[in-house]
Amino acid sequence: MKKIFPLLLLLLAACTEKVELQSVSDYHDYLVVDALLTDRAEDVQTVTLSHTISYFQDEPMPMVRGAEVSINGTPFAEHEAGIYEGPEGFHGEPGGQYHLRIRLPEGSVYEADATMPEPGFELDEVDYAYAGNKALGLDSLWTLAIWGRDRAEASYYCVRTGVNGHFIPFELNEIMDDKYFNGNQINGFPITTLYQSAWLYDRYGECYKYLEEGDVITLEAFTLDKGYFDFLFSITMSSFSIPIFSPQPANAPTNIRGEHVLGWFAACPVTSAQVVVDNPFRPVYKRMLPSF
């Protein structure tokens, strides 16, 4: 199983990554496409378009306004600068094939195709356990375990966590394969962790709050095709940045057809489960508590 721990990656990147400084003359203006279609009708399906900035610039990525965006011919409306949303209820289905088309105001056209895989596993339950204070310099740490069933075929996932409806940015979540539970029943597998620290809270908000009684933890598992898995793995390893490609990486793959473009169009089924915090300091999962 391949797992990415973003905070550890931050600490180690300076020691492990080969750094190639980019001169101003080397810089190219790339279109950045962030397009993810899910199988949930309640989700707002979104395509985000922006431009890269030079490595040495310290400013937000410029958003692309006025583009024509559609998936399978269904137009997406520009909700705010550079963010295009599908109509209410629009969603994909496992096994479905989807075509993304983007036409920029100056006439450049970009296209991509994606097939939504079948869901990798059924997620029945998630639970938490308190792992202690000051672990690795963090204020607090909880582990999250899952119960469910994995299908026999090899699958790839992005596991996203949220607290009270506030989700950790997609780029900071974990990607993994199902090497250790492929085709099996899943019983209390510790699939990810939930951090809390003042620095994370100040930077990303409520998704990194200190857990209290009554908080609702949500875990979502996005089933990825191999191409999207490789894409997420490459950008996590090459560039720790939010939003993605700020600044632009050197060798990230893309399935977008066109000149000077970065990003990926993905179609992913999602399964999720929730747990309500009863005691934030509970050191074991409920199923491990003695019964009287």
C-alpha positions in Angstrom: 0.0 0.0 0.0 1.3 3.4 -0.9 0.4 6.2 1.6 1.3 9.9 1.6 1.6 11.7 4.8 1.8 15.3 3.7 3.2 16.8 6.9 6.0 14.3 7.0 6.6 15.1 3.3 6.9 18.7 4.2 9.7 18.0 6.7 11.6 15.6 4.4 11.2 17.2 1.0 14.2 19.4 1.3 16.4 16.4 2.0 15.0 14.0 -0.6 14.0 16.0 -3.6 16.3 17.2 -6.4 15.7 20.9 -6.8 15.9 22.6 -10.2 15.6 26.3 -10.1 13.7 27.8 -12.9 14.8 31.1 -14.5 12.3 33.7 -15.7 13.2 32.9 -19.3 12.2 29.2 -18.7 8.7 30.0 -17.6 5.7 29.1 -19.7 2.1 30.1 -19.1 0.2 26.8 -18.6 -3.5 26.3 -18.3 -4.3 24.3 -15.2 -7.4 22.1 -15.3 -8.8 20.6 -12.0 -11.8 18.6 -13.0 -13.4 15.9 -10.9 -16.7 14.2 -11.6 -18.3 12.0 -8.9 -21.3 9.6 -8.9 -23.2 11.5 -6.3 -26.1 13.6 -7.4 -25.8 15.8 -4.3 -22.3 16.9 -5.2 -21.7 20.1 -7.1 -19.6 18.9 -10.1 -16.8 21.5 -10.6 -14.2 22.3 -13.2 -11.6 24.9 -12.1 -9.4 26.7 -14.6 -6.4 28.8 -13.7 -3.0 29.8 -15.0 0.4 28.9 -13.6 2.7 31.5 -12.1 6.5 31.7 -12.1 8.3 29.9 -9.3 9.5 33.2 -7.9 6.1 34.9 -7.8 4.3 35.1 -4.5 0.8 35.8 -5.6 -2.5 33.9 -6.3 -2.8 31.9 -9.5 -4.8 33.9 -12.0 -8.2 32.3 -12.7 -9.5 31.8 -16.2 -12.8 33.7 -16.8 -15.2 33.5 -19.7 -14.4 29.9 -20.9 -16.9 27.5 -22.4 -16.9 24.3 -20.4 -18.9 21.1 -20.9 -19.0 17.4 -19.9 -20.7 15.1 -22.4 -22.2 18.2 -24.0 -23.7 19.5 -20.7 -22.6 23.1 -20.2 -21.0 24.2 -16.9 -21.8 27.8 -15.8 -19.1 30.0 -14.3 -20.1 30.2 -10.6 -17.2 32.5 -9.7 -13.9 33.5 -11.3 -12.4 30.4 -12.9 -14.8 27.9 -11.2 -17.4 26.3 -13.5 -20.3 24.2 -12.0 -22.6 21.6 -13.6 -26.4 21.9 -13.3 -28.0 20.6 -10.2 -28.2 16.8 -10.0 -25.6 16.3 -12.8 -23.3 13.4 -11.9 -21.5 10.4 -13.4 -22.1 6.6 -13.0 -19.6 3.8 -12.6 -18.7 2.4 -16.0 -19.7 5.6 -17.7 -17.5 7.4 -20.2 -17.2 11.2 -20.1 -15.7 13.8 -22.4 -14.5 17.2 -21.1 -14.3 20.1 -23.5 -12.9 23.5 -22.7 -12.8 26.5 -25.0 -10.9 29.6 -23.8 -12.0 33.1 -24.7 -9.1 33.4 -27.2 -10.3 30.3 -29.0 -7.9 27.6 -27.7 -9.6 24.2 -27.2 -8.7 21.5 -24.6 -10.3 18.1 -24.3 -10.0 15.0 -22.1 -11.7 11.7 -21.6 -12.4 9.7 -18.5 -14.1 6.4 -17.6 -15.5 6.1 -14.1 -14.3 2.8 -12.4 -16.5 0.6 -10.3 -16.4 1.4 -6.6 -13.4 -0.3 -5.0 -15.0 -1.2 -1.7 -18.2 -0.8 0.4 -17.5 1.4 3.4 -19.8 0.5 6.3 -18.3 2.2 9.3 -15.6 4.5 10.4 -14.3 5.1 13.9 -11.7 7.1 15.7 -9.1 6.6 18.5 -7.1 9.2 20.3 -3.4 8.7 19.7 -2.0 11.4 22.1 -0.5 14.8 22.4 2.6 16.3 20.8 3.1 13.4 18.4 5.7 14.5 15.9 5.3 18.1 17.0 1.5 18.1 16.5 -0.9 19.2 19.2 -3.1 16.1 18.8 -3.5 13.1 16.7 -6.4 10.6 16.1 -6.4 7.5 14.0 -9.3 6.6 11.8 -10.2 2.9 11.1 -12.8 1.5 8.6 -15.0 -1.5 8.4 -16.3 -2.8 5.0 -15.5 -5.0 2.0 -13.0 -4.6 -0.8 -13.5 -6.0 -4.3 -11.2 -8.6 -5.8 -9.8 -6.3 -8.5 -6.8 -4.1 -7.7 -8.1 -0.6 -6.7 -6.7 2.8 -6.0 -8.1 5.4 -3.6 -7.9 8.9 -2.3 -9.1 9.0 1.3 -10.6 12.4 2.3 -11.6 13.4 5.9 -13.8 16.2 7.1 -15.0 17.5 10.5 -18.5 19.0 10.7 -18.7 19.2 6.9 -15.4 21.0 6.5 -13.0 18.9 4.4 -9.2 18.8 4.3 -8.0 20.2 0.9 -7.9 17.4 -1.7 -4.2 17.8 -2.2 -3.5 17.1 1.5 -5.3 13.8 1.7 -3.8 10.3 1.3 -3.6 8.2 -1.8 -3.2 4.4 -1.6 -3.7 1.1 -3.2 -5.5 -1.9 -1.7 -2.5 -4.1 -1.4 -3.1 -5.1 2.2 -6.8 -5.8 2.0 -7.5 -6.6 -1.7 -10.6 -8.7 -2.0 -11.2 -9.1 1.7 -13.5 -8.1 4.5 -12.1 -5.0 6.2 -12.3 -5.0 10.0 -10.9 -2.0 11.8 -8.2 -1.2 9.3 -6.4 2.0 10.4 -6.6 3.8 7.0 -5.6 7.4 7.9 -5.0 9.9 10.7 -6.6 13.2 11.7 -4.3 15.9 12.9 -4.9 19.0 14.9 -2.6 21.9 15.4 -2.8 25.7 15.7 -0.8 26.1 12.5 -3.1 23.8 10.5 -6.2 25.4 12.0 -5.1 28.9 11.2 -4.2 27.9 7.6 -7.0 25.6 6.6 -9.8 26.2 9.1 -12.4 24.0 10.8 -11.3 20.7 9.1 -8.3 20.9 11.5 -10.2 21.9 14.7 -9.5 20.2 18.0 -12.1 17.4 18.3 -14.9 17.9 20.8 -17.9 15.9 21.9 -20.6 16.1 19.3 -18.3 16.7 16.3 -19.0 14.6 13.2 -16.1 13.0 11.4 -16.7 12.0 7.8 -14.4 9.8 5.8 -14.8 9.6 2.0 -13.0 7.1 -0.2 -12.7 8.1 -3.9 -11.9 5.1 -6.2 -9.3 6.2 -8.7 -8.3 4.8 -12.1 -4.6 4.1 -12.4 -3.9 7.2 -14.4 -5.4 9.5 -11.8 -3.6 7.7 -9.0 -0.3 8.2 -10.8 -1.1 11.9 -11.4 -1.9 12.5 -7.7 1.1 10.6 -6.6 3.4 12.6 -8.9 2.1 16.1 -7.8 2.3 15.1 -4.1 5.8 14.0 -4.5 7.0 16.8 -6.8 5.2 19.8 -5.4 3.6 20.5 -2.0 1.3 23.4 -3.0 -2.2 24.5 -2.7 -3.8 25.1 -5.1 -2.1 22.5 -7.2 0.6 23.7 -9.6 1.4 26.9 -7.8 4.2 27.1 -8.9 4.2 24.7 -11.9 5.9 21.3 -11.5 8.3 19.9 -14.0 7.1 16.5 -15.0 3.5 15.9 -13.9 1.4 13.7 -16.2 -1.8 15.0 -17.7 -4.7 13.5 -19.7 -5.8 16.9 -21.0 -5.2 17.3 -24.8 -3.8 20.7 -25.9 -0.7 22.9 -25.7 0.8 24.2 -22.5 -1.7 22.5 -20.2 -1.4 20.8 -16.8 -4.0 18.9 -14.6 -6.3 16.0 -14.9 -9.9 15.2 -15.7 -11.1 12.4 -13.3 -14.3 10.5 -12.8 -14.5 8.8 -9.4 -17.2 6.9 -7.5 -17.3 7.9 -3.8 -18.3 5.9 -0.7 -18.5 7.5 2.8 -19.2 6.9 6.5 -19.5 9.1 9.5 -19.0 8.9 13.3 -20.1 11.2 16.0 -17.4 12.0 18.6 -18.6 10.9 22.1 -15.3 11.2 23.9 -12.4 12.8 22.0 -9.9 11.1 24.3 -11.2 7.6 23.7 -8.0 5.6 23.2 -9.6 2.6 21.3 -12.3 2.0 18.8 -15.7 1.3 20.1 -15.6 -2.3 19.0 -12.6 -2.8 21.2 -14.2 -1.6 24.3 -15.2 -4.2 26.9 -18.9 -5.0 27.1 -20.6 -5.5 30.5 
